[in-house]
Amino acid sequence: MLSDPGKQVGTVYEVLRDPADKFADYPQRISYLIDPAGIIVKSYEVVDPSGHGAEVLADLAAAQR
């Protein structure tokens, strides 16, 4: 969990919601697969947290082949 009261990080990672959204105070659930050089390889809109880890690990394994 990251504390970002000024929303600087949320702005950079483009996870802020529209101010009119009823959940505007909460960032979108998005995670990123980042390579060793710091490049975002893939982004994920997390809708099913229970299966998300397996999806990321599968993508990581595929990227390492």
VENBEL-V316759 format. One record per residue. N is the residue number from 0. RES is the residue in three letters. SS is DSSP state (~ for helix, > for strand, _ for the rest). NEAR is the number of other ideal C-beta (glycine too) atoms within 10 Angstrom. Layout:
BEGIN
N/RES/SS/NEAR
N/RES/SS/NEAR
END
This chain:
BEGIN
0/MET/_/3
1/LEU/_/7
2/SER/_/6
3/ASP/_/15
4/PRO/_/5
5/GLY/_/8
6/LYS/_/12
7/GLN/~/9
8/VAL/~/13
9/GLY/~/17
10/THR/~/11
11/VAL/~/10
12/TYR/_/17
13/GLU/_/10
14/VAL/_/19
15/LEU/_/18
16/ARG/_/14
17/ASP/_/7
18/PRO/_/7
19/ALA/_/6
20/ASP/_/11
21/LYS/_/7
22/PHE/_/9
23/ALA/_/11
24/ASP/_/10
25/TYR/_/12
26/PRO/_/17
27/GLN/_/14
28/ARG/_/12
29/ILE/>/13
30/SER/>/17
31/TYR/>/13
32/LEU/>/16
33/ILE/>/12
34/ASP/_/11
35/PRO/_/5
36/ALA/_/6
37/GLY/_/6
38/ILE/_/9
39/ILE/>/10
40/VAL/>/12
41/LYS/>/14
42/SER/>/13
43/TYR/>/14
44/GLU/>/10
45/VAL/_/13
46/VAL/_/8
47/ASP/_/7
48/PRO/~/9
49/SER/~/6
50/GLY/~/10
51/HIS/~/15
52/GLY/~/10
53/ALA/~/9
54/GLU/~/15
55/VAL/~/16
56/LEU/~/11
57/ALA/~/10
58/ASP/~/14
59/LEU/~/13
60/ALA/~/9
61/ALA/~/8
62/ALA/~/11
63/GLN/_/6
64/ARG/_/4
END
